[in-house]
Structure formats: structure tokens, C-alpha cells
Amino acid sequence: MKVSDLLHRKGVEVAVITPDATLTDAASVLAVRRIGALVVSADSVAIDGIISERDIVRHVAEEGAAALTATVASVMTSAVRTCSRTDLVEDLMGVMTDNRIRHLPVETDGRLDGIVSIGDVVKLRVEALEAERQALTDYIQTGR
């Protein structure tokens, strides 16, 4: 299955925050939307960076509560690993595992075009395994 197929199922909405927002703003959006990362973009088109719950927690651990007034730009990961609609979802598992990341923005022609999380990939894999199990069960029970 390709990333485009996954996006067709789950949608292409991406939670975005501007680089000048504070970590308090970012934490609030993450909590309200019940998600683990935000794409950082000044114009909601180009990907400037990504900020995750882990980034915020690390910065607070280093700087204390005052860290929450820092800007997203000062804490975000600016070298963002992305994927494309033509990538295979199965390949994303390796990318995410090898790079210890849980979110891959989808980029098409330099534009933000969706996001894939490790949860999306795991859910898809579990569904595939369940379908395979059911097919094998049906085969055993019916003999065909």
C-alpha cells in the first residue's frame, strides 16, 4: 500500500503551528487535538520544522518552567525527514524505526500534503494481519 492510499483512508489534515508560537501554545494544541507532533510552517505550505511532545518535555527538563515561553522555532527539529505519496507504507516502518521518529510529513512538490504517524502505520499493519488471519481461518474451515 502506498502513502497516497493511507492518506485517502485517514485524510490529509495536518496540525500546523507557526515558528513564532510559544511552547505553551504548542503544548496546548497537542493536548486539545490529542496528537504527538505539529508541523511547523509560517505559511501552512512549506515545512519549516516539526515539534513533538518529546521536544517540549526535553526543553522543559533542561530549562525549567520558563522554557514554555520559548518559541517553537528555537526548539523544533528543522531537518525534517519527509515521505511522498508514492512511498510504500511498509518502507515507512523502517524509516521511523531507524530514525527513532513517530511522524513523517508528506511532501508533494515542496508542499505539505499530509502526515503519517507510527500509529497510522501500526493500525494498517494490524488490519492486514487480521485480514490474513481471517482468510486462513476461512480456508481451513471451508477447504478453499
C-alpha positions in Angstrom: 0.0 0.0 0.0 1.2 3.5 -0.9 1.1 6.6 1.3 -1.5 8.0 -1.0 -3.8 5.1 -0.2 -3.3 5.6 3.5 -4.0 9.3 3.2 -7.1 8.6 1.2 -8.4 6.5 4.2 -7.3 8.8 7.0 -7.4 12.2 5.4 -4.8 14.8 4.8 -5.5 17.3 7.6 -2.3 18.3 9.3 -2.0 20.3 12.6 0.4 23.2 11.9 1.9 25.8 14.2 3.9 28.9 13.3 7.6 29.2 14.2 6.9 32.2 16.5 4.3 30.5 18.6 5.4 29.6 22.2 5.9 26.1 23.6 2.9 26.8 25.7 0.9 27.3 22.5 2.3 24.1 21.0 1.6 22.1 24.2 -2.0 23.4 24.2 -2.6 22.4 20.6 -1.1 19.0 21.1 -3.3 18.4 24.2 -6.5 19.7 22.7 -6.0 17.7 19.4 -4.7 14.6 21.3 -1.7 14.3 18.9 2.0 13.9 19.3 3.5 16.4 16.9 2.9 19.6 15.0 4.4 20.6 11.6 6.0 24.0 11.9 5.2 26.3 9.0 4.9 30.0 8.6 2.5 29.7 5.7 0.9 26.2 6.1 2.6 25.2 2.8 6.3 24.9 3.3 7.6 22.7 6.0 9.9 24.7 8.3 10.3 22.1 11.0 8.4 19.7 13.3 7.9 19.8 17.1 6.9 16.9 19.2 5.8 16.3 22.7 9.3 14.9 23.4 10.9 18.1 22.2 8.9 20.1 24.6 9.5 17.8 27.5 13.2 17.8 26.9 13.4 21.6 26.7 11.3 21.9 30.0 13.6 19.4 31.7 16.7 21.4 30.7 15.3 24.9 31.3 12.5 24.5 33.8 9.1 26.1 33.6 10.5 29.2 31.9 11.1 27.1 28.8 7.4 27.3 28.0 7.9 30.9 26.8 10.5 29.8 24.2 9.4 29.9 20.6 8.7 26.8 18.6 11.5 27.8 16.2 14.0 27.6 19.0 13.2 24.0 19.9 11.8 22.4 16.7 13.7 19.9 14.5 14.4 21.8 11.4 16.0 18.9 9.4 12.6 17.2 8.9 12.5 13.7 7.3 9.5 13.5 5.0 7.9 11.0 2.7 6.0 11.2 -0.5 2.6 9.9 -1.7 4.4 7.3 -3.8 6.3 5.7 -0.9 5.3 2.3 0.4 3.8 2.4 3.9 5.8 -0.8 4.7 9.0 1.2 4.0 8.0 3.9 6.4 8.2 1.4 9.3 11.9 1.0 8.7 12.4 4.8 8.3 10.6 5.5 11.5 12.3 2.8 13.5 15.8 3.5 12.2 15.5 7.3 12.8 13.5 6.9 16.1 10.7 9.2 14.8 7.0 8.8 15.1 5.8 11.3 12.5 6.6 11.8 8.8 5.1 14.8 7.0 4.1 14.0 3.4 5.6 16.4 0.9 4.5 16.9 -2.7 6.3 19.3 -4.9 7.7 21.2 -1.9 4.3 21.5 -0.3 2.9 20.0 2.9 0.5 17.3 1.8 -0.4 15.2 4.9 1.3 13.4 7.7 1.7 9.8 8.6 2.2 8.7 12.2 3.6 5.4 13.6 0.0 4.8 14.9 -1.3 5.0 11.3 1.3 2.5 10.1 0.7 0.1 13.0 -3.1 0.3 12.6 -2.7 -0.5 8.9 -0.4 -3.5 9.7 -2.8 -4.9 12.3 -5.7 -4.6 9.8 -3.6 -6.5 7.2 -2.7 -9.2 9.7 -6.3 -9.6 10.8 -7.4 -9.9 7.2 -4.7 -12.6 6.6 -5.8 -14.4 9.7 -9.4 -14.4 8.7 -8.5 -15.6 5.2 -6.5 -18.5 6.6 -9.3 -19.3 9.1 -11.9 -19.3 6.2 -9.6 -21.5 4.1 -9.2 -24.1 6.9 -12.9 -24.2 7.7 -14.1 -24.4 4.1 -11.1 -26.1 2.5 -10.9 -23.5 -0.2 
